[in-house]
Amino acid sequence: MGLGRVLQRPPRAGPTLPAPGPSGIEHLSCADVLRFLGRKEAGTSEIHSSKKTRREGTRLKHWVNGNSIKMYDKDAQVLRVETTLNDVRDFRAYRTKEGAESGATPEWLRLRKGVADLPRRAEVSQAANDRYLETLATVEETRPLEELTARLCRPVSWHGQRVRALNPLADQDAALLAAVNCGEFALNGFRNRDLRARLFGECPVSAARRRRQASSVTRQLRLLRAHGLIGKVPRTHRYVLTDAGRTAITAILVARRANPSKLAESA
């Protein structure tokens, strides 16, 4: 089942949505894009990205295990994004078990391919489309890095307490920004323990050390919330990137990886 989204360009004010082209290949790895489809790791699966230009327009496609995200334009007038799900085993639906008694408590179970879970498949596809477009719009951000990061590099007050400035070029803060920007968190957000695994690794540790790591991550989550980079999902322990956070973090990470000669050319 596929779900498409058609946009007339320009679709909205602010960062513009790009035409299919180098941005989707150069700034987003195919692994990042396909994590929007619910995959944390590729495992033994092969992940592919391709770009084709035809007379009608340009098409950019990323796919794995029969699931794909595709973006193409038509005569440079209409931008269309489609998510196609042929293998739904990577996804979950909040439902009761088949054959369960009436009144059974719903839980997150594997998504079924039949019509019963069709609304959930549409929801997952639309979320993948939205995240893909938002991320590509961030790639095309035209404001200078100085403007995007000015507030982050100054201390702020949050809930009556002083919170330190971020240093995006320092290894520790850059590792934190890269962790929360992982594609696998794009759909469902992340928790304290998710960041612990990213920042400290998944090797077994003592209970005392695990508590110290959890406390450290809590302080870093507070730092990101104070600077407006992440927000808490109501009634959960999950956090998601804000629109401003996604834009600033993407710009910072791209700048850290940029070749100095290319930065000098664009200065």
RAHUUR-V848333 format. One record per residue. N is the residue number from 1. RES is the residue in one small letter. PHI is phi in whole degrees, -180 to 180 (none if undefined). NEAR is the number of other ideal C-beta (glycine too) atoms within 10 Angstrom. D_CENTER is the distance of its C-alpha to the mean C-alpha in whole Angstrom. Layout:
BEGIN
{{N | RES | PHI | NEAR | D_CENTER} {N | RES | PHI | NEAR | D_CENTER}}
END
This chain:
BEGIN
{{1 | m | none | 15 | 22} {2 | g | -117 | 14 | 20} {3 | l | -135 | 18 | 19} {4 | g | -107 | 13 | 19} {5 | r | -137 | 18 | 18} {6 | v | -111 | 11 | 21} {7 | l | -129 | 14 | 21} {8 | q | -83 | 8 | 24} {9 | r | -88 | 14 | 23} {10 | p | -80 | 11 | 23} {11 | p | -80 | 14 | 21} {12 | r | -163 | 10 | 20} {13 | a | -74 | 6 | 21} {14 | g | 93 | 13 | 19} {15 | p | -57 | 18 | 17} {16 | t | -86 | 15 | 18} {17 | l | -82 | 19 | 16} {18 | p | -81 | 19 | 17} {19 | a | -72 | 18 | 20} {20 | p | -57 | 23 | 18} {21 | g | 177 | 15 | 19} {22 | p | -61 | 11 | 19} {23 | s | -58 | 17 | 16} {24 | g | -70 | 23 | 13} {25 | i | -93 | 16 | 15} {26 | e | -79 | 10 | 16} {27 | h | -105 | 17 | 13} {28 | l | -123 | 22 | 10} {29 | s | -71 | 14 | 12} {30 | c | -63 | 21 | 12} {31 | a | -64 | 18 | 11} {32 | d | -63 | 16 | 8} {33 | v | -62 | 27 | 8} {34 | l | -77 | 27 | 10} {35 | r | -69 | 23 | 8} {36 | f | -61 | 23 | 6} {37 | l | -92 | 28 | 10} {38 | g | 95 | 21 | 11} {39 | r | -96 | 19 | 12} {40 | k | -79 | 13 | 12} {41 | e | -133 | 9 | 14} {42 | a | -74 | 14 | 16} {43 | g | 61 | 8 | 19} {44 | t | -91 | 5 | 22} {45 | s | -75 | 15 | 20} {46 | e | -92 | 9 | 20} {47 | i | -107 | 16 | 17} {48 | h | -126 | 12 | 18} {49 | s | -134 | 17 | 17} {50 | s | -148 | 12 | 20} {51 | k | -130 | 14 | 21} {52 | k | -132 | 11 | 25} {53 | t | -117 | 11 | 27} {54 | r | -122 | 8 | 29} {55 | r | -63 | 5 | 32} {56 | e | -77 | 11 | 30} {57 | g | 157 | 18 | 27} {58 | t | -113 | 16 | 24} {59 | r | -125 | 16 | 21} {60 | l | -120 | 26 | 18} {61 | k | -138 | 20 | 17} {62 | h | -127 | 25 | 15} {63 | w | -152 | 20 | 16} {64 | v | -155 | 22 | 17} {65 | n | 50 | 17 | 20} {66 | g | 84 | 11 | 21} {67 | n | -102 | 25 | 17} {68 | s | -150 | 20 | 16} {69 | i | -120 | 25 | 14} {70 | k | -130 | 19 | 16} {71 | m | -129 | 25 | 17} {72 | y | -151 | 19 | 20} {73 | d | -118 | 20 | 23} {74 | k | -125 | 12 | 26} {75 | d | 56 | 8 | 29} {76 | a | 59 | 11 | 26} {77 | q | -116 | 9 | 27} {78 | v | -126 | 13 | 24} {79 | l | -102 | 23 | 20} {80 | r | -124 | 17 | 19} {81 | v | -120 | 23 | 16} {82 | e | -131 | 18 | 17} {83 | t | -112 | 26 | 15} {84 | t | -119 | 18 | 18} {85 | l | -113 | 22 | 18} {86 | n | -106 | 12 | 22} {87 | d | -125 | 13 | 21} {88 | v | -99 | 21 | 19} {89 | r | -66 | 12 | 20} {90 | d | -82 | 18 | 17} {91 | f | -115 | 22 | 16} {92 | r | -127 | 17 | 18} {93 | a | -128 | 19 | 20} {94 | y | -87 | 9 | 22} {95 | r | -155 | 18 | 25} {96 | t | -89 | 14 | 29} {97 | k | -67 | 11 | 30} {98 | e | -63 | 8 | 32} {99 | g | 83 | 6 | 36} {100 | a | -70 | 12 | 35} {101 | e | -69 | 7 | 38} {102 | s | -61 | 5 | 37} {103 | g | 91 | 6 | 36} {104 | a | -63 | 11 | 33} {105 | t | -75 | 7 | 30} {106 | p | -67 | 11 | 27} {107 | e | -150 | 12 | 24} {108 | w | -79 | 10 | 21} {109 | l | -122 | 14 | 23} {110 | r | -60 | 13 | 22} {111 | l | -67 | 20 | 21} {112 | r | -94 | 17 | 24} {113 | k | -88 | 15 | 25} {114 | g | -77 | 8 | 28} {115 | v | -72 | 9 | 28} {116 | a | -61 | 12 | 28} {117 | d | -103 | 21 | 24} {118 | l | -60 | 12 | 23} {119 | p | -61 | 10 | 22} {120 | r | -68 | 17 | 19} {121 | r | -64 | 21 | 19} {122 | a | -64 | 15 | 18} {123 | e | -64 | 14 | 16} {124 | v | -63 | 26 | 14} {125 | s | -64 | 24 | 14} {126 | q | -65 | 14 | 14} {127 | a | -64 | 18 | 10} {128 | a | -63 | 28 | 9} {129 | n | -58 | 20 | 11} {130 | d | -63 | 16 | 10} {131 | r | -64 | 20 | 6} {132 | y | -63 | 23 | 8} {133 | l | -66 | 18 | 10} {134 | e | -63 | 16 | 9} {135 | t | -68 | 22 | 7} {136 | l | -67 | 25 | 11} {137 | a | -65 | 21 | 12} {138 | t | -65 | 21 | 11} {139 | v | -58 | 19 | 12} {140 | e | -92 | 13 | 16} {141 | e | -57 | 19 | 16} {142 | t | -103 | 7 | 20} {143 | r | -70 | 12 | 21} {144 | p | -67 | 12 | 22} {145 | l | -59 | 16 | 20} {146 | e | -58 | 8 | 23} {147 | e | -69 | 11 | 22} {148 | l | -70 | 19 | 19} {149 | t | -109 | 18 | 20} {150 | a | -56 | 11 | 23} {151 | r | -70 | 14 | 23} {152 | l | -69 | 22 | 20} {153 | c | -92 | 13 | 23} {154 | r | -123 | 11 | 26} {155 | p | -62 | 12 | 27} {156 | v | -131 | 16 | 26} {157 | s | -107 | 9 | 28} {158 | w | -137 | 14 | 26} {159 | h | 54 | 8 | 28} {160 | g | 80 | 5 | 31} {161 | q | -122 | 9 | 30} {162 | r | -80 | 9 | 29} {163 | v | -121 | 17 | 26} {164 | r | -64 | 12 | 26} {165 | a | -76 | 14 | 24} {166 | l | -88 | 25 | 21} {167 | n | -119 | 12 | 22} {168 | p | -60 | 21 | 19} {169 | l | -91 | 12 | 21} {170 | a | -78 | 10 | 22} {171 | d | -59 | 9 | 21} {172 | q | -66 | 9 | 21} {173 | d | -69 | 19 | 18} {174 | a | -64 | 17 | 17} {175 | a | -65 | 12 | 16} {176 | l | -65 | 23 | 15} {177 | l | -63 | 20 | 12} {178 | a | -66 | 15 | 11} {179 | a | -66 | 18 | 11} {180 | v | -73 | 23 | 9} {181 | n | -91 | 19 | 6} {182 | c | -60 | 16 | 6} {183 | g | -61 | 20 | 4} {184 | e | -66 | 18 | 7} {185 | f | -95 | 21 | 6} {186 | a | -65 | 25 | 3} {187 | l | -86 | 17 | 7} {188 | n | -112 | 15 | 9} {189 | g | 80 | 18 | 8} {190 | f | -142 | 22 | 11} {191 | r | -116 | 17 | 14} {192 | n | -54 | 17 | 17} {193 | r | -68 | 13 | 18} {194 | d | -66 | 20 | 14} {195 | l | -70 | 24 | 14} {196 | r | -58 | 18 | 18} {197 | a | -64 | 15 | 17} {198 | r | -73 | 19 | 15} {199 | l | -87 | 16 | 18} {200 | f | -116 | 16 | 21} {201 | g | 86 | 9 | 21} {202 | e | -108 | 8 | 22} {203 | c | -67 | 6 | 25} {204 | p | -60 | 6 | 28} {205 | v | -134 | 14 | 29} {206 | s | -69 | 8 | 32} {207 | a | -61 | 7 | 31} {208 | a | -65 | 8 | 32} {209 | r | -68 | 11 | 29} {210 | r | -64 | 14 | 27} {211 | r | -66 | 11 | 28} {212 | r | -66 | 13 | 28} {213 | q | -65 | 19 | 24} {214 | a | -63 | 14 | 23} {215 | s | -66 | 11 | 25} {216 | s | -63 | 15 | 23} {217 | v | -67 | 22 | 20} {218 | t | -59 | 12 | 21} {219 | r | -65 | 9 | 22} {220 | q | -72 | 19 | 19} {221 | l | -64 | 20 | 17} {222 | r | -62 | 15 | 20} {223 | l | -61 | 19 | 20} {224 | l | -69 | 24 | 16} {225 | r | -66 | 18 | 17} {226 | a | -62 | 19 | 20} {227 | h | -90 | 23 | 19} {228 | g | 76 | 16 | 17} {229 | l | -86 | 24 | 13} {230 | i | -134 | 21 | 12} {231 | g | -134 | 15 | 14} {232 | k | -89 | 13 | 15} {233 | v | -76 | 12 | 15} {234 | p | -55 | 6 | 19} {235 | r | 61 | 6 | 21} {236 | t | -141 | 11 | 19} {237 | h | -104 | 11 | 18} {238 | r | -103 | 15 | 14} {239 | y | -129 | 22 | 12} {240 | v | -134 | 18 | 9} {241 | l | -69 | 23 | 8} {242 | t | -79 | 17 | 11} {243 | d | -60 | 14 | 11} {244 | a | -65 | 14 | 13} {245 | g | -65 | 21 | 11} {246 | r | -63 | 22 | 8} {247 | t | -65 | 22 | 11} {248 | a | -66 | 28 | 13} {249 | i | -67 | 26 | 11} {250 | t | -61 | 21 | 10} {251 | a | -63 | 20 | 14} {252 | i | -65 | 22 | 15} {253 | l | -68 | 16 | 14} {254 | v | -65 | 15 | 15} {255 | a | -65 | 14 | 18} {256 | r | -66 | 13 | 19} {257 | r | -93 | 8 | 18} {258 | a | -72 | 12 | 21} {259 | n | -74 | 8 | 24} {260 | p | -54 | 7 | 27} {261 | s | -65 | 7 | 29} {262 | k | -70 | 9 | 26} {263 | l | -64 | 11 | 25} {264 | a | -66 | 8 | 29} {265 | e | -65 | 8 | 29} {266 | s | -90 | 7 | 27} {267 | a | -70 | 6 | 28}}
END
